[in-house]
Amino acid sequence: MSGSKTALRDQVLTERNRLTPAELSASAVALSEHLLATPQVRRAASVAAYVSVGREPGTGLLLDGLRAAGKRVLLPVLLADNDLDWAAYDGPLAPAGRGLLEPTGPRLGADAIATCDVVLVPGIAVGSDGMRLGRGGGSYDRALSRVPVGTFTCVLLHEHEVLDRVPAEAHDRPVTAVATPAGVRRLPLPTSHPGMPK
């Protein structure tokens, strides 16, 4: 299964590298507008989000919009074992390893994600059943395993990264929605997948 994941990652990242700065900028604006207007986000008191890197769909405008709307925003802090700690986004971000930017406030612990009303996650692709393909480190699959069932969990992608199906393994966790520059749509949770208990 990991070979098919690697092949799909390579294909998607090649497509991302073809996106122009103008396309990336327009995408970030559209994503921010769609998500900030989504009922689950508008009602949320707290949102777990992330700082985009490279050619990921941009989150800078979205993060500022969430804060301007009075939301408590938690951002991830990558730990040495690839798990994620969390800290509030209340000020400047600091450079961290692997080209990431992280919040500088007090660490809240890996379980802090479970307190959020909305969880926004990065990805490489998503299937129509909600199964998400990440970068392969397992950070977000671990984080999503701590999120209560029923929480609005949304992956941010470019439109061509929404597929019929993506390869899935036992540790993979589904999301309930996908946001692209075209809008936000709910995804049906899979009735079964390798990560679900038998």
C-alpha positions in Angstrom: 0.0 0.0 0.0 2.8 2.4 0.8 4.1 2.2 -2.8 0.7 3.4 -4.2 0.7 6.2 -1.6 4.2 7.3 -2.7 3.2 7.3 -6.3 0.1 9.4 -5.7 2.1 11.8 -3.5 4.6 12.3 -6.3 1.9 12.9 -8.9 0.0 15.4 -6.7 3.2 17.3 -5.7 4.2 17.5 -9.4 0.9 19.1 -10.2 1.2 21.5 -7.2 4.6 22.6 -8.5 2.9 23.8 -11.7 0.7 26.3 -9.9 1.6 29.9 -10.5 2.0 32.5 -7.7 -1.2 34.2 -9.0 -3.1 30.9 -8.8 -1.8 30.2 -5.3 -2.8 33.7 -4.2 -6.3 33.4 -5.6 -6.7 30.0 -4.1 -5.8 31.3 -0.6 -8.4 34.2 -0.9 -11.1 31.8 -2.0 -10.4 29.2 0.6 -10.4 31.8 3.4 -13.7 33.2 2.2 -15.4 29.8 1.9 -14.2 28.5 5.3 -15.0 31.7 7.2 -18.6 31.5 5.8 -19.0 27.8 6.6 -21.6 27.5 9.4 -19.5 25.1 11.5 -16.6 27.6 11.4 -18.8 30.6 12.1 -20.3 28.9 15.2 -16.9 27.6 16.5 -15.3 29.1 19.5 -12.0 27.3 18.9 -10.4 26.1 15.7 -7.3 23.9 15.3 -5.5 25.0 12.1 -2.0 25.1 10.6 0.5 27.3 8.9 0.7 26.4 5.2 4.1 25.8 3.6 5.4 25.7 0.1 2.6 25.2 -2.5 0.0 24.0 0.0 -3.3 25.9 -0.2 -2.4 29.1 1.7 -3.7 29.6 5.2 -2.3 33.1 6.1 -5.5 35.0 5.3 -7.6 32.3 6.9 -5.7 32.4 10.2 -6.0 36.2 10.3 -9.7 35.9 9.5 -10.3 33.4 12.3 -8.6 35.6 14.8 -10.5 38.7 13.6 -13.7 36.8 14.1 -12.8 36.2 17.8 -11.9 32.5 17.4 -9.4 30.8 19.6 -6.9 29.3 17.1 -4.6 26.5 18.0 -1.6 25.8 15.8 0.6 22.6 15.8 4.1 22.3 17.1 5.9 19.3 15.6 7.6 17.1 18.2 10.7 15.0 17.7 8.6 11.8 17.3 6.4 13.4 14.6 3.5 13.8 17.0 1.9 17.2 17.3 1.7 19.5 20.4 -0.5 22.6 20.2 -0.2 26.3 21.2 -2.5 29.3 20.8 -1.9 31.6 17.8 -1.8 35.0 19.6 1.1 36.7 18.0 4.3 36.2 15.9 5.3 32.8 14.6 8.8 31.5 14.9 10.8 29.4 12.4 11.1 25.8 13.4 12.8 22.8 11.8 11.7 21.5 8.3 10.8 24.9 7.1 7.8 25.2 9.4 6.5 28.2 11.3 5.2 27.6 14.8 3.5 29.6 17.6 5.7 30.8 20.4 3.2 30.5 23.3 2.9 27.9 26.0 2.5 24.3 24.8 -0.9 22.9 25.6 -0.3 19.2 25.0 -1.1 16.7 22.3 -4.7 16.3 23.6 -5.5 20.0 23.1 -6.8 19.3 19.6 -9.7 17.4 21.3 -11.0 20.7 22.7 -11.5 22.4 19.3 -14.9 22.7 17.7 -13.4 22.6 14.2 -10.2 20.9 13.0 -8.5 22.1 9.8 -5.8 19.9 8.4 -3.3 19.8 5.5 -3.2 17.0 3.0 -2.0 15.8 -0.3 -5.4 14.4 -1.5 -8.7 13.1 -0.3 -11.1 10.4 -1.5 -14.8 10.8 -1.9 -15.2 8.7 1.2 -13.2 11.1 3.4 -10.0 9.1 3.5 -7.1 11.6 3.5 -3.6 11.2 2.1 -1.0 13.1 4.1 2.8 13.5 3.7 3.6 10.2 5.2 4.8 11.1 8.7 1.6 10.1 10.5 1.5 13.4 12.5 -2.1 14.2 11.6 -3.4 10.7 11.7 -2.3 10.6 15.4 -3.8 14.0 16.0 -7.1 13.1 14.3 -7.3 10.0 16.4 -7.7 12.3 19.5 -10.6 14.3 17.9 -14.1 13.4 19.2 -16.4 11.7 16.7 -18.7 14.3 15.1 -16.2 17.1 15.1 -16.0 19.1 11.8 -12.7 18.0 10.4 -11.8 19.5 7.1 -8.8 19.0 4.8 -7.6 22.0 2.6 -6.7 21.1 -0.9 -6.4 22.3 -4.5 -9.4 21.2 -6.6 -7.6 18.6 -8.6 -6.6 16.8 -5.3 -10.1 15.6 -4.6 -10.2 12.1 -6.0 -12.6 9.2 -6.1 -10.3 7.2 -3.9 -6.9 7.3 -2.1 -4.9 4.4 -0.7 -5.6 3.8 3.0 -3.9 1.9 5.8 -4.8 0.9 9.3 -3.5 4.1 10.9 -5.2 6.5 8.5 -8.1 8.6 9.8 -10.9 10.1 7.7 -12.0 13.7 7.6 -15.6 14.9 7.3 -15.2 17.7 4.8 -12.9 19.1 2.1 -12.3 22.8 1.3 -11.0 23.9 -2.1 -11.1 27.2 -3.9 -14.4 26.0 -5.4 -16.0 25.7 -1.9 -16.5 23.5 1.1 -18.2 20.1 0.8 -19.1 17.4 3.3 -17.8 14.0 2.8 -19.6 10.8 3.9 -17.6 8.9 6.5 -16.6 5.5 5.1 -18.7 2.7 6.4 -15.5 0.7 6.7 -11.8 1.4 6.2 -8.6 -0.2 7.4 -8.4 2.1 10.5 -11.9 1.3 11.8 -12.3 -1.3 14.5 -13.7 -4.6 13.3 
